[in-house]
């Protein structure tokens, strides 16, 4: 009996050591990230009139500072790369716990409605940065448990290549800048953190912009989870008395010209879907009145990620669109 108790004790100690070691490895291999910064600024700088949620198109294409200047409102951009509908739903709920906005604007990228979650270092980042709460527990059950076990138990395993940079990462995390949430501490390749979630990408003349890699639209490939979490977004906003609108940001004209029928079918699908749920929808790819240069000069890839100056220019147009809608609704 005594040996059995010692055996259980040894197993318990071993598991505790594994948890502690894993926590240390997470801390020394995972650098400060945009999600960490966004969630802090979101809590500190509200309340907000507009909350933008969605994918990396919005992250690089929506500047709250510019939109606020045009609309006279206050906004925050919670769009982030590799943000699937399940992530959007739980980030939205977390944001509303901290600063409940008057309106949520969902930046909708159709490809994320068809693709499976990509495994790797970004799959768990949203979950990791959320504070402990019922919302985080539900997120764990709905997404994290379904991923590769390494995602939930050993996030550092996807950052093990950073072990050589561990001294630099630790230096950042014990610095005054880290404690003060200074955006300068973030490493944004080719650009910088422009405030309230906006990433400003510097324009580089002659840069290699890759090639066409957009996912062709196929209604038959729409994931049931995407529909389910969009329905949850709609229900949550109605319950909380928050307006909800969906938009699709413009991609290069060359990209649309490469697969025009795909973009037309996608637009038709989401226009009908949003009408069914009584959610306003505006696709800027189909907006003939948009005063915005959609040549490749405005983008750093064919997928549709904007350079900083283009993102600010588009934000002026988006601000005018929102201001016009507010006047119409007021009437």
Secondary structure, DSSP 8 states (H G I E B T S, - for coil): -HHHHHHHHHHHHHHHHHHHHHHHHHHHHS---HHHHHHHHHHHH---SEEEEE-HHHHHH--HHHHHHHHSS-EEE---TT--HHHHHHHHHHHHHH---SEEEEE--GGGGTS----STTTTHHHHHS-SSHHHHHHHHHTGGGS-HHHHH-GGGGSGGGGGGHHHHHHHHTSHHHHTT-GGGS--TTEEE-STT-EEE---TT------------GGG--HHHHHHHHHHHHHHHHHT-EEEEEE----HHHHHHTHHHHHHHHHHHHHHHHHTT-EEEEGGG-TT-----SGGGBSSTT--B-HHHHHHHHHHHHHHHHHHHHHHH-
